[in-house]
């Protein structure tokens, strides 16, 4: 089920204009606040990508993926809840690098870290995590 959700996100990320979409999170417009990573994202703040950059944690408009020619798209930039660098429209696993799969279906293809394909659908934390790694529960003392 998680793989289907990831592919849908990848397919959507490959559509439309080159302009980044608004994030699907409740991040405030106050730029002094750290954006909250969606609890459903299998990639967490500080996670490193593979040899191509697939699976590197990224934030909306943070430009973290620009340094990865093999995974130049940050899904957070296109309004998705998986905040990671990826390659859209891959043809085979080799394009995705070590520990990642070129996941395909009728809607398209994209590189997904194997750890995200293997994770249960409810693997995310119940609390949103900000990009610094602190959960909303940590911030409130829960």
Buried (B, 14 or more C-beta within 10 A) or exposed (E): EBBEBBBBBBBBBBEEEEEEBEBBBEBEEEEEEBBBBBBBBBBBBEBEBBEBBBBBBBBBEBEBBEEBEBBBBBBBBBBBBBBBBBBBBBEEBEBBBEBBBBBBEEBBBBBBBBBBBEBEEEBBBEBBBBBEBBBBEEEEEE
